[in-house]
Amino acid sequence: MSDYRLDTICVQSGWKPKKGEPRVLPIYQSTTFKYDTVEQMGRLFDLEDNGYFYTRLQNPTNDAVAQKICEMEGGVAAMLTSSGQAANFYAVFNICEAGDHVVCSSTVYGGTFNLLGVTLKKMGIDCTFVNPDDDLETLSKAMRPNTKAVVAESIANPALVILDFEKFAKLAHSHNVPLIVDNTFPTPVNCRPFQYGADIVTHSTTKYMDGHAMAVGGCIVDSGNFDWEAHADKYPGLTQPDESYHGITYTKKFGKAAYITKATSQLMRDLGSIPSPMNAFLLNVGLETLPLRVEKHCSNAQKVAEYLNAHEKIASINYAGLPGDKYYALAQKYMPNGTCGVISFEVKGGREAAVRFMDSLKLAQIVTHVADARTCVLHPASHTHRQMNDEQLAEAGVSPGLIRFSVGIENPQDIIDDLEQALQAI
């Protein structure tokens, strides 16, 4: 199926029915799976056979959807999680433990910033946040002997910084660690990070992939390109025997599938952030129309960005589709077909004007969400980044008056009309 183009993969991949089986992916709404003998199930627990025995680890519906996303990204293996936060946590924790260190772009989503800077710190994993615009020499100063990964977002939420993939891949690989990239905003439709040196990709499938604000979810995809064995001393969890699975060494037994197999059989076993099969089914329905919706989101967002850019009440705007944007050149290099449907901007008058503007919107709804079919709006400093202090907000590119505006797939003129009447209120 990987020989097909992406829009065909979105429709056809994952579930491959045999004669007499359902054409639509079934929902395997079962916690358990039956076997005939003790030995049959015992081999599953020893990772000697492939199969299903308990949905906390794996489920056929979930795996079919994970396989589809894997093919979309061009990876070798993938797993679904119950949220994008869980995906980012597992992606890092799968190769880090107490005493380790990661380097992360400072402009990442507020929840990711808190996960790496606060929660993982309590688990003994330290994080250094870096300015993604710094040159390679400056970025390299953040790397340590115990650094195990470099983390970034392809398009930062909400600052909309476009990642210089090749610079960050060089940073990671020159220090023998993988580059983990959250590819939620552009999706594989507009960007495939593995082509530019990323090793592991994560998604909040809650956003464009689901597309309808119905199901929270996440995904991790492994490119299979990072050579864990070549750096075995850095990654003992993958390259040394796992006593909790009878001494299995993941890299030796599973090869390029080692990273995802460990995340599934060890982390999911112990931490249990599995999505429900129903949510995976809903995600699959969203994936089938993803290329169509992303094209419409980007087309609408371009029109809205051009309108805002010319408006006298707008103080500044971030959208890489605008030729004057700081990241326009990087967007043309890495995402020539478009970036995403999210715009961030400031209205003149600061935070008070931003609140008055948002409260005056009618079509666009104030919700703690982004990137679905409906136009929505959020004030990051008050919402997603509320836990940050002023210094951290500045590092993340979030000013007090910044507005995150997620352009939906409605008629673009209706969206612009709503913006206009709200701007007239300030």
C-alpha positions in Angstrom: 0.0 0.0 0.0 3.0 2.3 0.6 3.5 2.6 -3.2 0.2 4.6 -3.4 0.1 8.4 -3.1 -0.9 9.9 0.2 -4.5 10.7 -0.6 -5.0 7.1 -1.7 -3.3 5.8 1.5 -5.7 7.9 3.6 -8.7 6.1 2.0 -7.4 2.6 1.4 -4.6 1.8 3.9 -4.8 0.1 7.3 -7.8 -2.2 7.0 -7.5 -4.7 4.2 -10.7 -6.9 4.2 -10.6 -10.4 3.0 -13.4 -12.2 1.2 -16.7 -11.8 3.0 -15.3 -9.4 5.6 -16.7 -5.9 6.2 -15.6 -3.2 3.8 -15.5 -0.6 6.6 -13.0 -1.0 9.4 -14.8 -2.9 12.2 -14.8 -1.7 15.8 -13.3 -4.5 17.9 -15.0 -3.3 21.1 -13.6 -6.0 23.3 -11.2 -6.0 26.2 -10.0 -9.5 25.6 -9.4 -12.1 22.9 -9.9 -15.9 23.2 -7.3 -18.7 22.7 -7.6 -22.4 22.7 -4.7 -23.4 24.9 -2.6 -22.0 27.7 0.5 -22.3 25.5 -1.0 -20.1 22.8 -1.6 -17.2 25.1 1.7 -17.8 27.0 3.6 -17.2 23.8 1.9 -13.9 23.3 3.0 -12.8 26.8 6.6 -13.8 25.9 6.4 -11.8 22.6 7.1 -15.0 20.8 3.9 -14.8 18.7 1.9 -11.9 17.2 -1.7 -11.5 18.3 -4.2 -9.9 20.6 -5.0 -10.8 24.1 -5.8 -7.6 26.0 -6.8 -4.2 24.5 -4.6 -2.2 26.9 -1.6 -3.4 24.8 -3.1 -3.8 21.4 -6.4 -3.9 19.5 -7.1 -4.7 15.8 -9.1 -1.5 15.2 -6.3 0.6 16.8 -3.6 -1.2 14.9 -5.2 -0.7 11.6 -5.4 3.0 12.1 -1.8 3.2 13.4 -0.7 1.4 10.3 -2.5 3.9 8.1 -0.8 6.8 9.8 2.5 5.0 9.6 2.2 4.7 5.9 1.1 8.3 5.6 4.4 9.4 7.3 6.6 6.9 5.6 7.6 5.1 8.8 8.2 1.4 9.7 6.0 1.1 12.8 3.4 3.2 14.7 1.2 3.1 17.8 -1.9 5.0 18.8 -2.2 6.6 22.3 -5.1 8.1 24.2 -4.0 11.7 23.6 -1.3 13.8 21.9 0.2 14.4 25.4 0.5 10.7 25.9 2.2 10.3 22.6 4.8 13.0 23.4 5.4 11.5 26.9 5.8 8.0 25.5 8.1 9.1 22.7 10.5 10.6 25.2 10.1 8.2 28.1 10.7 5.2 25.8 14.4 6.2 25.6 14.9 8.3 28.7 15.1 7.6 32.4 16.1 9.3 35.6 19.5 11.0 35.1 18.9 11.7 31.4 18.5 15.0 29.6 16.6 16.3 26.5 16.8 19.4 24.4 13.6 21.0 23.2 12.5 24.0 21.2 11.2 26.7 23.5 8.3 27.5 21.2 6.5 24.1 21.6 2.9 23.8 22.7 2.4 24.9 26.4 1.3 21.4 27.4 4.5 19.9 26.0 6.6 22.6 27.6 5.1 21.8 31.0 5.5 18.0 30.4 9.2 18.3 29.6 10.0 21.2 31.9 8.0 20.3 35.0 6.5 16.7 35.1 9.5 14.8 33.6 11.8 16.8 35.8 10.0 15.2 38.8 10.9 11.9 37.3 14.6 12.8 37.1 14.7 13.8 33.4 16.0 17.3 32.8 15.2 19.5 29.8 16.9 22.5 28.3 14.8 24.7 26.2 16.4 26.5 23.2 15.5 29.2 20.8 14.8 27.4 17.5 16.1 30.4 15.5 19.5 30.2 17.1 22.4 29.0 14.9 23.7 25.4 15.1 26.8 26.4 17.2 24.6 28.1 19.8 22.1 25.3 19.9 24.9 22.8 20.4 25.9 24.4 23.7 22.7 23.0 25.2 23.7 19.4 24.4 25.2 17.3 27.2 26.8 13.8 27.4 23.6 12.5 29.0 21.3 14.1 26.3 19.1 11.4 24.8 16.8 13.3 22.4 16.1 16.6 20.7 12.4 17.6 20.5 10.6 20.1 18.4 7.4 20.9 16.5 7.2 21.1 12.7 4.9 24.2 13.2 5.0 25.6 16.7 1.7 26.0 18.5 0.8 28.9 18.7 3.8 30.9 17.7 3.7 29.2 14.2 7.5 29.0 14.0 8.5 26.8 11.1 11.1 24.3 12.2 14.4 24.2 10.3 14.4 20.4 10.1 17.9 20.0 8.6 19.5 22.2 11.3 17.8 20.3 14.1 18.5 17.0 12.5 22.2 17.9 12.3 22.1 19.1 15.9 20.7 15.7 17.1 22.7 13.4 14.9 26.0 15.1 15.5 25.5 14.2 19.1 24.2 10.7 18.3 20.6 11.2 19.5 17.3 11.0 17.6 15.2 14.0 16.5 11.6 13.8 17.7 9.2 16.0 15.9 5.5 16.8 16.7 3.9 17.0 13.2 0.4 17.8 14.3 -0.3 21.1 12.5 0.9 20.4 9.0 0.0 16.7 9.1 1.7 14.3 6.6 -0.4 16.0 3.9 1.8 19.1 4.0 5.0 17.8 5.6 6.7 14.5 6.1 9.5 15.1 8.6 11.3 11.8 7.9 12.3 13.2 4.5 14.3 16.0 6.3 16.1 13.9 9.0 13.5 13.5 11.8 13.7 10.0 13.4 10.4 9.9 15.3 7.2 11.7 14.7 4.3 12.3 17.1 0.8 13.6 16.5 -2.1 14.9 18.5 -4.7 13.1 16.2 -7.3 15.2 18.1 -6.6 18.0 15.7 -6.7 17.8 11.9 -6.5 14.0 11.6 -9.8 13.6 13.5 -10.9 16.9 12.1 -14.3 17.1 13.9 -13.5 17.6 17.6 -15.0 14.2 18.4 -12.1 12.0 19.7 -9.0 12.8 21.7 -6.0 10.8 20.5 -2.3 10.6 19.7 0.1 8.7 17.6 3.9 7.9 17.5 5.6 6.9 14.3 9.1 5.5 14.0 11.1 6.1 10.8 13.3 3.1 11.5 16.3 5.2 10.5 18.0 5.8 13.9 20.6 3.1 14.7 20.1 2.3 18.4 22.7 -0.4 18.3 25.3 2.0 17.1 24.8 4.0 20.3 23.9 1.1 22.5 25.5 2.6 25.6 23.0 5.6 25.4 19.9 3.4 25.0 20.1 0.4 27.2 16.4 0.0 27.4 16.4 -0.9 23.7 19.8 -2.6 23.4 20.1 -4.6 26.7 17.9 -7.4 28.0 14.5 -6.4 29.4 14.1 -8.5 32.6 10.4 -7.8 32.6 10.1 -9.8 29.3 12.4 -12.7 30.1 15.5 -11.0 29.0 14.4 -9.9 25.5 16.6 -7.4 23.8 14.3 -5.3 21.6 16.8 -4.3 18.9 18.1 -7.9 18.4 14.6 -9.5 18.3 12.6 -6.8 16.5 15.1 -4.9 14.4 13.6 -1.7 13.0 10.4 -2.3 15.0 12.3 -2.2 18.3 11.3 1.3 19.4 7.6 0.9 18.9 7.5 -2.7 20.2 9.1 -1.5 23.4 6.7 1.4 23.7 3.8 -1.0 23.2 4.8 -4.0 25.2 6.4 -2.1 28.1 5.1 1.5 28.4 1.5 0.7 27.3 1.5 -2.4 29.5 2.5 -0.4 32.6 1.0 3.0 31.9 -2.1 2.1 29.9 -2.8 5.2 27.7 -4.6 3.2 25.1 -7.3 4.8 23.0 -10.7 3.2 22.9 -11.4 1.3 19.6 -14.4 3.6 19.1 -12.1 6.6 19.1 -9.8 4.9 16.7 -12.7 4.2 14.4 -13.7 7.9 14.5 -10.1 8.9 13.8 -10.1 6.6 10.7 -13.2 8.3 9.3 -11.4 11.6 9.7 -8.3 10.4 8.0 -10.2 9.4 4.9 -11.0 13.1 4.1 -7.8 14.6 5.6 -6.2 15.7 2.3 -9.4 17.4 1.2 -9.9 19.2 4.5 -6.3 20.3 4.8 -6.4 21.9 1.4 -9.5 23.8 2.3 -8.1 24.8 5.7 -5.0 26.2 4.0 -6.9 28.0 1.2 -9.2 29.6 3.7 -6.4 30.6 6.1 -4.4 32.2 3.3 -7.4 34.4 2.5 -8.0 35.3 6.1 -4.3 36.0 6.7 -4.2 38.4 3.8 -7.3 40.2 5.1 -5.8 40.5 8.6 -2.4 41.6 7.3 -4.0 44.5 5.5 -6.3 45.6 8.4 -5.5 48.8 10.3 -6.5 47.3 13.7 -4.0 44.4 13.4 -0.7 45.1 15.2 1.1 41.9 13.9 0.3 38.6 12.3 2.1 35.2 12.1 1.4 33.0 9.1 4.1 31.5 7.0 2.0 31.7 3.9 2.5 35.5 3.8 5.6 36.5 1.8 6.6 39.0 4.5 6.5 36.4 7.3 9.7 35.6 9.1 9.3 31.9 8.3 8.1 32.2 4.7 11.3 30.8 3.2 11.4 27.8 5.5 7.8 27.1 4.7 8.5 27.2 1.0 11.4 24.8 1.6 9.7 22.3 3.8 5.9 22.8 3.2 5.6 24.2 -0.4 1.9 23.1 -0.6 0.8 24.9 2.5 1.4 24.9 6.2 -1.9 24.7 8.2 -5.1 26.6 8.9 -3.9 28.2 12.1 -3.1 31.9 12.3 -1.8 33.9 15.3 -2.1 37.7 15.5 -2.3 40.7 17.8 -4.8 43.4 17.7 -3.8 46.9 18.5 -4.6 47.7 22.2 -3.0 44.7 23.8 -4.6 42.1 26.1 -7.8 44.1 26.9 -8.5 44.7 23.2 -7.8 41.0 22.4 -10.4 39.9 25.0 -13.0 42.4 23.7 -12.4 41.2 20.1 -12.7 37.6 21.0 -15.9 38.1 23.0 -17.4 39.9 20.0 -16.9 37.0 17.6 -20.0 35.1 16.5 -19.1 32.4 14.0 -15.7 31.7 15.6 -16.1 30.0 18.9 -13.9 30.3 22.0 -12.8 26.8 22.8 -9.8 24.9 24.1 -9.2 23.3 20.8 -7.7 24.0 17.4 -7.5 22.5 13.9 -11.0 21.0 13.3 -13.6 21.8 10.7 -15.1 24.7 12.7 -13.4 28.0 13.0 -12.3 28.6 16.6 -10.3 31.0 18.6 -8.2 30.9 21.8 -6.1 33.3 23.9 -2.9 31.3 24.7 -1.7 33.5 27.6 -5.0 32.9 29.4 -5.5 29.3 28.3 -3.0 26.8 26.9 0.0 28.7 28.2 -1.5 30.0 31.4 0.9 28.0 33.6 3.9 29.9 32.2 5.5 33.0 33.7 6.2 36.1 31.6 9.7 35.1 30.8 8.6 31.6 29.6 5.8 33.2 27.6 8.3 35.4 25.8 10.5 32.4 25.1 7.5 30.6 23.6 6.7 33.5 21.4 3.4 34.1 23.3 2.7 37.8 24.0 -0.1 38.9 26.4 -2.2 40.0 23.4 -1.6 37.1 21.1 -4.7 35.4 19.6 -4.7 31.9 18.1 -7.2 31.7 15.3 -8.0 28.3 13.8 -9.6 28.8 10.4 -12.2 26.2 9.6 -13.6 24.9 6.3 -16.7 27.3 6.2 -17.0 29.8 3.5 -14.0 32.1 3.8 -16.0 35.3 3.3 -18.3 34.4 6.2 -15.2 34.0 8.4 -13.8 37.3 7.3 -17.1 39.0 7.9 -17.1 37.7 11.4 -13.6 39.0 12.0 -14.6 42.4 10.6 -17.6 42.9 12.9 -15.5 41.8 15.9 -12.7 44.2 14.9 -15.2 47.0 14.7 -16.0 46.4 18.4 -12.5 47.5 19.5 
